[in-house]
């Protein structure tokens, strides 16, 4: 860096202080994002957005699709259990 020789000690200290402040802000943001409470809140909001639309109405098509998938899995498991039980 050829321009470092032209900078004064005060300028370098100011740069270091600004970098330190940016780093502290980034660390605080990462700690906030990784907080278990905040992670849980985001997961709840994501789950709600899957079930409710923007107006707060139930997304019945998604609920029916999920219920159908669950019923299908249970049906397959029951068939497998019955087949294994015959042996």
Helices and strands as residue ranges (DSSP letters): G 2-4, H 9-34, H 36-51, H 60-86
